[in-house]
């Protein structure tokens, strides 16, 4: 999947689809950055994505725009919540390199509101 990872990493947004217990798909546009052969996403720790991934690692990804309109084909994937601090740091570094000042600005507001410490990191393979 290295070519798929590189192809998705070239896009500013990727739609991450996770599955409810009843099989319903819930897709969300997210920022994503590649580290090696995996993609990383961050989100609020209490978000629906995190809750759904705790029930099932099944996911799909596709390139999209900021509103979630698909710009590519869905790819089946598995996703997991990352807890390893070293891996989170590598993902954050990749995210900062890709999104630059926009991520830095988001981080400032997240620190001011205390949300930065409640982030969850997701690895997509």
Buried (B, 14 or more C-beta within 10 A) or exposed (E): BEEBBEBBBEBBBBBBBBBEEEEEEEBBBBBBBBBEEBBBBBBEBEBEBBEBBEEBBBBBBBBBEEEBEEEBEBBEBEBBBBEEEEBBEBBBEBBBEBBEEEBEEBBEEBEEEEBBEEBBBBBBB
